[in-house]
Amino acid sequence: MIGTSLAYAPANSPFSGSVHVTNGYFSATDAISPGYVASNSANRENTDLGYGLDLTWALPNDKGSINAELAYDIHSEATAGSATGLGGDALLVGLNATLKPIKPLLIGAEIQNISFGEGENAAGTKLGNKINRTQGLLLANYALEGTKFPMSITAELQYIQIKTDPATDKEKRMAEQVALLTNPLGTSNFGLNFEIGLFQNKDVGGVAGTDVKGWEVAVEGLVAF
């Protein structure tokens, strides 16, 4: 994104934060100066800015952190629905936490809600395409001890619920995954991971009875230079 940030992070304080004023957060053209690399967007005004807030509280004794975030766009292309109209406003609020109750265990959790308001066409008529999405994630990572090389096990649960106006049903998505994370060469520059997961999507696109489910397996090699 393009914009400015004012950060606050005093020494020896568990609290830090920042405020942001940007071109915006939710549209691809927000990363480009309008009229310079790309043409001006027909779905946003030049004065349509994005505003953000990020706050973090570090828990005592390095036991984790709690983070709250907010992002707001006056107009966003994401729900414009018209090449010559204005997109609806967009608001995201989120809360996430990382906890380390004991040395081998790391717990992470996050919940977010994002909503897009109604866009309008060139005549000012509302397009009726509101979107609201709530999503959450919970994971636990446990570092195995006494192994020949570093490895850990991660279990993760994800849930997403989407309500699109004028659809009458909410789309629901859920995924459960388990991964074995390994470092067979004993260096942070290489990792070899194995994953297996299940997913199920209910009422896809807000259409009742349109369900998809399945499972996946993956092997990943991660190389850093």
C-alpha positions as MATLAB code, in Angstrom:
seq = 'MIGTSLAYAPANSPFSGSVHVTNGYFSATDAISPGYVASNSANRENTDLGYGLDLTWALPNDKGSINAELAYDIHSEATAGSATGLGGDALLVGLNATLKPIKPLLIGAEIQNISFGEGENAAGTKLGNKINRTQGLLLANYALEGTKFPMSITAELQYIQIKTDPATDKEKRMAEQVALLTNPLGTSNFGLNFEIGLFQNKDVGGVAGTDVKGWEVAVEGLVAF';
ca = [
       0.000    0.000    0.000;
       0.987    3.633   -0.353;
       0.710    5.944    2.635;
       2.173    6.894    5.977;
       2.454    5.345    9.417;
       3.018    6.746   12.896;
       4.394    4.113   15.288;
       4.608    4.142   19.095;
       6.964    1.639   20.769;
       8.516    2.956   24.005;
      11.458    1.079   25.476;
      10.670   -1.369   28.313;
       6.925   -1.071   27.725;
       4.711   -4.056   26.863;
       2.488   -1.858   24.717;
       3.148   -0.700   21.162;
       1.024    0.433   18.269;
       0.705    2.386   15.069;
      -1.835    4.372   13.064;
      -1.922    4.464    9.271;
      -3.296    6.689    6.521;
      -3.036    5.027    3.107;
      -4.434    4.926   -0.415;
      -6.544    2.020    0.853;
      -6.333   -1.629    1.851;
      -8.714   -3.723   -0.211;
      -8.217   -2.784   -3.879;
      -5.362   -3.721   -6.201;
      -5.081   -0.150   -7.503;
      -4.398    1.073   -3.957;
      -0.787   -0.062   -4.464;
      -0.358    2.240   -7.465;
      -0.363    6.039   -7.564;
      -3.537    6.939   -9.546;
      -2.825    8.693  -12.817;
       0.865    7.756  -12.789;
       1.392    4.035  -13.466;
      -2.305    3.301  -13.896;
      -5.340    5.335  -14.827;
      -7.546    6.777  -12.153;
     -10.015    4.253  -10.764;
     -13.630    4.814  -11.754;
     -14.733    3.103   -8.526;
     -13.041    5.448   -6.045;
     -12.614    9.179   -5.577;
      -9.110   10.662   -5.300;
      -9.912   11.668   -1.704;
     -10.970    8.138   -0.674;
      -8.316    7.122    1.831;
      -7.815    4.123    4.077;
      -7.314    4.367    7.839;
      -5.703    1.738   10.034;
      -4.885    1.014   13.663;
      -2.621   -1.709   15.095;
      -2.124   -2.324   18.832;
       0.068   -4.977   20.493;
       0.474   -6.076   24.108;
       3.488   -8.255   24.859;
       2.789  -10.664   27.723;
       5.253  -10.842   30.638;
       8.170  -13.303   30.623;
       7.991  -13.778   26.850;
       4.765  -15.771   27.176;
       3.281  -14.409   23.948;
       1.400  -11.369   22.716;
      -2.102  -10.053   21.994;
      -2.739   -7.935   18.904;
      -5.769   -5.913   17.770;
      -6.117   -4.398   14.316;
      -8.529   -2.276   12.320;
      -8.615   -1.149    8.688;
     -11.248    1.035    6.999;
     -11.680    2.192    3.387;
     -14.194    4.865    2.449;
     -14.742    3.228   -0.944;
     -13.384   -0.075   -2.181;
     -13.404   -1.552   -5.659;
     -14.041   -4.987   -4.185;
     -17.842   -4.620   -4.321;
     -18.258   -1.938   -6.953;
     -20.219   -4.079   -9.424;
     -20.018   -1.341  -12.030;
     -17.224    0.070  -14.169;
     -18.493    3.600  -13.590;
     -19.787    3.468  -10.020;
     -18.420    3.730   -6.506;
     -17.538    0.686   -4.451;
     -18.938    0.240   -0.973;
     -17.011    1.026    2.168;
     -14.903   -1.729    3.724;
     -14.164   -2.397    7.406;
     -11.952   -5.067    8.940;
     -11.509   -5.673   12.664;
      -9.365   -8.434   14.069;
      -7.936   -9.864   17.263;
      -5.139  -12.427   17.453;
      -2.984  -13.912   20.186;
       0.136  -16.039   20.531;
       0.585  -17.895   23.810;
       3.509  -19.958   25.155;
       2.215  -21.616   28.324;
       5.119  -24.110   28.466;
       8.390  -24.238   26.537;
       7.574  -26.901   23.853;
       4.021  -25.615   23.225;
       2.906  -22.644   21.150;
      -0.793  -21.743   20.818;
      -2.145  -19.271   18.270;
      -5.655  -17.928   17.747;
      -7.212  -15.294   15.522;
     -10.667  -13.973   14.724;
     -11.519  -11.401   12.057;
     -14.631   -9.797   10.644;
     -14.670   -7.929    7.354;
     -17.674   -6.216    5.793;
     -18.173   -4.508    2.438;
     -21.020   -2.017    2.114;
     -23.215   -1.407   -0.910;
     -21.620    0.046   -3.996;
     -23.498    2.412   -6.272;
     -23.609    2.970  -10.014;
     -23.015    6.252  -11.839;
     -26.635    7.281  -11.248;
     -26.256    6.804   -7.483;
     -28.415    3.662   -7.337;
     -27.370    1.180   -4.667;
     -26.143   -2.116   -6.076;
     -27.277   -4.249   -3.145;
     -24.135   -6.342   -2.893;
     -23.192   -6.260    0.781;
     -20.706   -8.876    1.961;
     -19.878   -9.887    5.517;
     -17.212  -12.461    6.316;
     -16.261  -13.795    9.745;
     -13.266  -16.070   10.035;
     -11.348  -17.711   12.849;
      -8.247  -19.839   13.294;
      -6.898  -21.924   16.152;
      -3.572  -23.762   16.077;
      -1.198  -25.532   18.407;
       2.456  -26.333   17.716;
       4.404  -28.768   19.883;
       8.179  -29.086   19.514;
       9.289  -32.713   19.840;
      12.191  -33.341   22.167;
      14.907  -35.977   21.929;
      14.760  -36.291   18.111;
      17.830  -36.545   15.845;
      16.968  -33.210   14.236;
      14.438  -30.466   15.077;
      10.802  -31.306   14.366;
       7.399  -30.314   15.623;
       3.726  -31.158   15.137;
       1.094  -28.545   14.314;
      -2.687  -28.977   14.430;
      -4.874  -26.250   12.935;
      -8.604  -25.528   12.684;
     -10.015  -22.839   10.378;
     -13.608  -21.643   10.040;
     -15.076  -19.049    7.656;
     -18.669  -17.814    7.336;
     -19.706  -15.566    4.433;
     -23.011  -13.728    4.012;
     -23.590  -12.097    0.617;
     -26.590   -9.871   -0.043;
     -28.965  -10.741   -1.690;
     -28.177  -14.454   -1.111;
     -30.373  -15.956    1.632;
     -27.952  -18.610    2.893;
     -24.578  -18.192    4.554;
     -21.624  -19.984    3.031;
     -19.610  -21.912    5.620;
     -16.094  -23.265    5.207;
     -14.146  -25.429    7.636;
     -10.719  -27.031    7.405;
      -8.752  -29.245    9.786;
      -5.040  -29.827    9.169;
      -2.155  -31.630   10.834;
       1.481  -31.083    9.853;
       4.854  -32.519   10.748;
       7.456  -29.765   10.436;
      11.065  -30.977   10.193;
      14.555  -29.567    9.830;
      16.562  -32.606    8.670;
      19.785  -30.691    7.924;
      19.799  -28.856   11.224;
      19.846  -25.463    9.541;
      17.206  -22.755    9.358;
      17.817  -22.529    5.598;
      16.021  -25.785    4.813;
      12.801  -27.378    6.008;
      10.829  -30.447    4.945;
       7.164  -30.541    5.928;
       4.370  -33.114    5.620;
       0.692  -32.149    5.816;
      -2.714  -33.798    5.725;
      -6.059  -32.073    5.968;
      -9.814  -32.246    5.522;
     -12.086  -29.484    4.232;
     -15.822  -28.995    3.830;
     -17.668  -26.065    2.273;
     -21.407  -25.757    2.844;
     -23.870  -23.682    0.786;
     -21.175  -22.445   -1.605;
     -22.004  -19.007   -2.987;
     -24.951  -18.741   -0.606;
     -26.860  -21.469   -2.471;
     -28.436  -24.016   -0.132;
     -27.403  -27.599   -0.764;
     -24.299  -26.689   -2.784;
     -21.678  -28.471   -0.722;
     -18.070  -29.465   -1.384;
     -15.817  -31.597    0.784;
     -12.550  -33.463    0.407;
      -9.073  -34.011    1.754;
      -5.519  -33.112    0.789;
      -1.963  -34.229    1.419;
       1.181  -32.228    0.765;
       4.948  -32.464    1.020;
       6.795  -29.128    1.111;
      10.452  -28.309    0.796;
      11.384  -24.831    2.037;
      14.738  -23.344    1.018;
      16.096  -19.979    2.157;
      19.230  -18.220    0.884;
];
